[in-house]
Amino acid sequence: MRLIKVGAYLSGLAGLALLMGAGTATATTGSGCYQVVNVAYGDVLNVRARPSASAAIVTRLPAQGGPIISGGSSTANAAARCIPAHRPLPSRWCPVSIYDGDASYSGWVKRRFLTPSDCP
């Protein structure tokens, strides 16, 4: 798991909000974040540019990586943005934003690889 100092993390979120527009990454503490799950140790979760397994890879997250900032202010709101809505939640693609201390990324991952987690 990537450990990030809270001050640097919050500064990064402010920069991320400026880059992505207001309201995109609103969670800074409490609910609204995710951790990577269901990825084998030593493997990675590919974050895609579009909601498709054939889309370009934006970044890769290690097993148990995080925190991943959801697209809404809570994981419930973020789950509502996962598509397509007619599929079971684990099969949907969810928009995510990631700040790893050095850079920020936005992309899509399958919901089955995410578990709700408190934001630092």
C-alpha distance (Angstrom), angle and dihedral (degrees) to the residues before:
residue distance angle dihedral
M1 . . .
R2 3.78 . .
L3 3.79 112.0 .
I4 3.77 115.2 -149.6
K5 3.80 127.3 -174.8
V6 3.79 109.0 -116.3
G7 3.83 93.9 -124.9
A8 3.80 92.9 51.6
Y9 3.79 89.9 43.1
L10 3.81 93.5 52.7
S11 3.82 91.1 45.8
G12 3.78 88.4 52.2
L13 3.79 91.7 50.4
A14 3.80 90.1 53.1
G15 3.81 89.8 51.9
L16 3.78 90.8 45.5
A17 3.81 90.8 52.4
L18 3.80 90.0 52.3
L19 3.80 91.8 49.2
M20 3.79 95.6 45.8
G21 3.78 102.8 33.9
A22 3.75 131.9 -102.3
G23 3.79 118.5 -49.7
T24 3.79 97.7 19.0
A25 3.80 100.7 107.1
T26 3.76 104.0 21.4
A27 3.80 102.0 150.6
T28 3.79 115.5 95.0
T29 3.81 102.8 150.4
G30 3.77 133.3 11.6
S31 3.80 122.1 16.3
G32 3.77 124.0 -3.3
C33 3.79 101.9 80.9
Y34 3.79 134.6 94.7
Q35 3.80 138.4 -151.4
V36 3.81 124.3 -146.7
V37 3.82 113.8 -104.3
N38 3.80 137.1 168.8
V39 3.81 91.9 39.6
A40 3.80 116.2 121.2
Y41 3.79 118.4 -115.4
G42 3.80 108.1 -91.1
D43 3.81 92.1 22.6
V44 3.81 127.3 98.5
L45 3.79 139.1 -135.9
N46 3.79 112.1 -125.1
V47 3.79 114.9 -137.3
R48 3.82 106.5 -150.2
A49 3.81 131.1 -148.6
R50 3.81 91.2 -132.2
P51 3.81 133.2 17.9
S52 3.80 94.5 -87.5
A53 3.80 135.3 95.5
S54 3.80 88.0 -131.6
A55 3.84 94.3 54.0
A56 3.79 120.8 108.5
I57 3.80 116.8 -83.2
V58 3.81 111.5 -111.8
T59 3.82 96.0 -174.3
R60 3.79 140.5 -28.3
L61 3.80 125.9 -120.4
P62 3.80 123.5 -155.7
A63 3.79 122.5 -122.4
Q64 3.82 108.3 -77.6
G65 3.84 88.8 14.7
G66 3.73 124.5 153.7
P67 2.88 172.1 24.9
I68 3.76 95.3 -130.0
I69 3.78 114.5 -175.6
S70 3.77 113.5 -135.9
G71 3.78 122.9 -135.7
G72 3.81 92.7 -110.0
S73 3.77 139.1 45.7
S74 3.79 92.3 -96.1
T75 3.77 136.7 24.0
A76 3.82 88.9 -111.6
N77 3.81 90.6 58.1
A78 3.79 90.9 45.1
A79 3.81 92.1 51.1
A80 3.81 88.7 54.9
R81 3.83 88.3 59.5
C82 3.82 93.2 54.2
I83 3.79 113.4 109.5
P84 2.97 147.1 -99.8
A85 3.80 92.5 28.6
H86 3.81 93.8 -158.2
R87 3.85 92.3 63.4
P88 3.81 124.0 83.7
L89 3.83 110.0 -90.1
P90 3.85 95.8 -107.9
S91 3.83 89.4 56.8
R92 3.81 95.6 51.2
W93 3.80 127.2 99.7
C94 3.80 113.3 -123.9
P95 3.81 128.2 -159.6
V96 3.80 112.3 -122.7
S97 3.77 140.4 177.5
I98 3.78 122.4 -150.9
Y99 3.78 129.4 -164.1
D100 3.80 113.4 -172.4
G101 3.79 99.8 177.3
D102 3.81 95.0 -96.5
A103 3.79 103.6 47.5
S104 3.79 142.5 3.7
Y105 3.78 127.4 -129.4
S106 3.78 136.9 -172.6
G107 3.76 124.8 -159.3
W108 3.79 147.4 112.7
V109 3.82 134.0 -74.8
K110 3.78 134.8 174.9
R111 3.79 111.1 -96.9
R112 3.83 92.4 -129.9
F113 3.81 87.9 72.5
L114 3.83 94.3 55.7
T115 3.78 132.9 75.4
P116 3.81 124.2 -174.1
S117 3.78 113.8 -100.9
D118 3.78 136.2 172.5
C119 3.78 114.9 -101.0
P120 3.79 114.7 -117.6
